[in-house]
Amino acid sequence: MRIIAAILIIFTLAACSKPDPNPELKDPIYSDLQAQVGAATAAVEAEKKKLEGFEKDLAAVVPQTGQIKYAQKRVFESQAAITRLEQQLEYLKLKVEQRQKYAQASYKKAYAKKEEWPDPKEWSSYQAEQKLRNAKRSWDVKERMKEAGVMIDTGLGHKSSAEGGEGGGGEKKAEGGGH
């Protein structure tokens, strides 16, 4: 009888599950935001070091040689970059704090409903959003056509690749495109 009671006690203790006190540590979005904070901090520090060098250059400039304007411009641009990077760092810190609170709340809801957490759909949509947010904002027709594998008709009786080289540069040519 004692053996059966001991086995039941072991199973009940093993079956008990408690909610995670720090669920945000399992959240991939939270981890990514933390990594971005680290990268932004490093960028601020690197720019501050560059500013120190620019300020030394400004102090060493020979008067009335025309170099002072260039040195002042570099100092001003570096100060502006530091301001922008510090603002970005503060924004990311706020995002991390917000994500931590959200992760804790959503984990509690998912734990109560016995659902999977973190939601893989949320992670995939976050990745897509980040990809779009970090994408180039300029439009280069030749590059887009190269990515799509589209050939350009040059009007000379043959087709070339989007790279601008004649004859396709080793890529497939359209049949019947000879002179």
Secondary structure as UniProt FT lines:
FT   HELIX           2..15
FT   HELIX           23..26
FT   HELIX           28..60
FT   TURN            63..64
FT   HELIX           67..113
FT   HELIX           120..133
FT   HELIX           141..148
FT   STRAND          152..153
FT   STRAND          159..160
FT   TURN            162..163
FT   HELIX           166..168
FT   TURN            169..170
FT   TURN            175..176
//
